[in-house]
Each structure stands twice: as C-alpha cells, then as structure tokens.
Amino acid sequence: MIERLRPARLILPIVSIAFALILMGFGNPIAKKTIHSPSGRFELTFTLVKEAAQTKKAKVAPDIRALWRISFFDEEGLIKTVNFRDPGGKKTLTEADIYRRLHFSPKDDFVVIPPEAINAAPRAIALNKTLKWKETPFEIEEYTWMDDFKAVGDKKAHCSHGVYIFDGERGAQIPIKKPESPIGYELLSFDGKTATVRMFLDECRMQDVPAKCFSHDLANDTETPVQCPGKKGKR
C-alpha cells in the first residue's frame, strides 16, 4: 500500500514547481530582453507583441508582421516607451536586430529609431530629461556628428536633395543648403568645422552640367569654391 502511494505524493511538488515557473515568466510567450545603451547610461527592454494572425485580440493591422515595445530606463525608473513595427522582410527582426539599428547620440542624450516601412523617416526620441522636445522626425542620412547633440548630413527625397544639421538640443533640423530643384546638394565630408558640399543637378534636371563643390564654414556661415573630389570622403 505504501509503495502505491509514493508516485501520487510526487504530484503535488511537480505541480507546485510548474506553477512557480509560470509565475516567474517561463510560461509567458511574450519574451523580454534587457540591454544597455552604448554608454551604459540607460537600460532597454524589448517586448514582442503577438502578430495579428496569432491572436484575435491583437490590435495590430494584419499587414504588420510584428509589433515591439521598446522601453528606456535610467536609475530612477521608466523614461520612455515607444512602439516599433517590424518593417517586414525575409524574417521578423529580433531584439538584437532592432538594437543594432538604433543610433544613439554620442552621450545617449537621444536615440534614433529606424524607419518602420519603406520611404518612412526615422524618429529621434529624447532620453535626456532636460531636453524640451520628446519626439521628432530625423530625416538626414549619411550624417556625421558635429558634437554631442548635433549631426550634419543629407536630406534626400525625389527631386529634393539638401544638406541639413539636426540639432538635438532643440529637436529641430537646420538647413545648410536647401534643395533648389533641379539643383541639389550633398555633403562630401566634414572635418570638425567645415563641411565640403557638392552642388549637382537632381533627377528632375532637363540637361547635364558639371558639378560644383564648395567648402562651407558652419561656424561663420561662409562658402569658398573648391575642386570636387573624385568620390565622397570618409566621415
């Protein structure tokens, strides 16, 4: 009789352990990972929200492959939570894929969230609590940092090519050379003070003309004609 009861006595401990694992999150299908910003100033958590096809309660549109929630914490607690929709592709992005696509400012005062769809603009999210802005488009490409808050680069669109500064203290884009279609501008290099800019005819041009280049002193807002290099310099 005693031998028959022994297996039954194991049921309660097994059930208790399984219940404890569920409470600890091992049974939760929504995975959460923790990672830090490059300087270690902030902690990030990535939460995957189920796709619409996997649950009737999902509020995500059927054509969106996945929805992530990215949360940023400092020593005092939660700073900001943003949604990031997987732009689609051969596979759903993992939290590691998304983290690699995040671009932090030099001291992590703000972060650039990658675009969520083709032709969509990235967004800058303020992490420094002293900044007056919270979220704004970040439309410059192939940019280089001027200091801890400012970056200079190209702003591109169809028949619209210009050079702009993104000012992270103000959360604003400042034009260095505005598009003047069919004339466009692109940044060739930046040496810490002076930007070398090339003027060219964009895709809406009616004829071809030789490109012109000039050096733009960002501190004094002055320009000097220079010879165009054969290709873009490293920035």
Buried (B, 14 or more C-beta within 10 A) or exposed (E): EEEEEEEEEEEEEEEEEEEEEEEEEEEEEEEEEEBEBBEEBBBBBBBBBBBBEEEEEBEBEEEBBBBBBBBBBBEEEEBBEBEBBBBBEEEEBBBEEBBEBBBBBBBBBBBBBBBBEEEEBBBBBBBBEEBEBEBBEBBBEEBBBBEEBBBBBBBBBEEBBBBBBBBBBBBEBEEBBBBEBBBBBBBBBBEEEBBBBBBBBBEEBEEEEEEBBBBBEBEEEEBEEBEBEEEEEEB
